[in-house]
Amino acid sequence: MPTRAGLINTITTATMMLPLLLAGCSSANKPASTLYIAYPIPDNEFTQTSKQRTEKRIRLSTELFLKTNPNTRVVTVAYRENSMNDQISEDSKLNLGPDLILGPDYALRNLYQDSLLSAFPNSLQWRQQYDEVIKNISFVDDKLLFAPYAILPQISCYNNKAVKQPPETIQELVELGASGVRIGLSTRTNEIFWTAGSTGAIPDISSLVNKTSQNKLQAKIKEWITWLRQAAYYQNISFYSQQSKLINELAANNLDWISCHSYQVLELKEKMGEHLGIAILPNGVQTKAFAWPFLLAFGLGTDSSPSQREIALSYVKSNTNAVGQRQLMLRTEDFLPANKDVDIPNQSSQTLKAYNESWNKQSLSYLKEWPMILQYLGTPENYLKVDTTLAKLTSGIISVDEAVQTLTNLGK
């Protein structure tokens, strides 16, 4: 029969051996794998603050991934958006290209066209987790070019001390400005086109690419352009060439109401706290605002070894499955999940409700027109032409008729 001293020795020995046994079963002694994630930042916003803000979001995604891949080191690198393709191309020649690129869909599509992204493996999982709209954006010839992660709806952000009730129509927005509320709008194409929806001009703009009689199409376009010109006359409506300026001015209490995107909400919450209000953009009397969302997605770099590719795919799966997407959505409230199986808590979160209505009731109400609008804008040169035209219009440099003529000529 074992003695008391013998039992104590046995327990002591087992206790001392336990960490060694656990260490032998763990992956702690294996060399850590490294996953390189790249992301773009617009050239005019390429600052240390912007990088820190983006990497803060990426860290949340990385936390999800590390729950099932604890022995991986994640390294992030920021690229200037305008030179990202060239830089990744140069890095890839040295076998230093990223394993994953997290960026907007248009940037990832350009990378794929330049052979700097690999299509995703033909897995049933990818097709099952996205609805038809998202699949139409991300699949080409039955290949998933990039894996959508977050829908970033366009909304309105306002100071709820100054704006007690957000405007529901574009007419109410003008009345709000007349009452003394300071309103900020951007002249950037994808930031200001929502007003083309609210004034009923989107169908006519989309029809320009069909080369139908453009004289017949100018009435609604002229109505939109006239609204913008008249808005420029109002004392409390200001136009800005950079969206970042709107964000800064609202946070600094120099503006009371602006158009914005969901990814900018975290920054505003940090600065405005409980005084930040979120709502959908004002509609027209009979038409919806043409809310212009962004789609954030993951692309697979071409330089990964087979083991790195598996790690990259694991990272994407961790962040695009329904459970992971819901956890991140509730934690940040700065995006809508791209995964169709995530329920949006409209009753408990006014912010997420606004995102949901912007995407489903405003953006998706123009499904027929979206392809034509993108074709109409067509190239970076056309985007810039519209930007410049609207900036000149709202600055009084060109007339309404000149602006209408320029915009209709883009469709030729």
Beta strands, then each sheet from edge to edge (+ up, - down):
strand 1: 33-41
strand 2: 72-80
strand 3: 100-104
strand 4: 117-118
strand 5: 139-140
strand 6: 143-144
strand 7: 147-152
strand 8: 154-159
strand 9: 183-186
strand 10: 237-240
strand 11: 257-261
strand 12: 276-279
strand 13: 294-301
strand 14: 336-337
sheet 1: 2+ 1+ 3+ 13- 4+
sheet 2: 2+ 1+ 3+ 13- 7+ 14-
sheet 3: 5+ 6-
sheet 4: 10+ 9+ 11+ 8- 12+
end
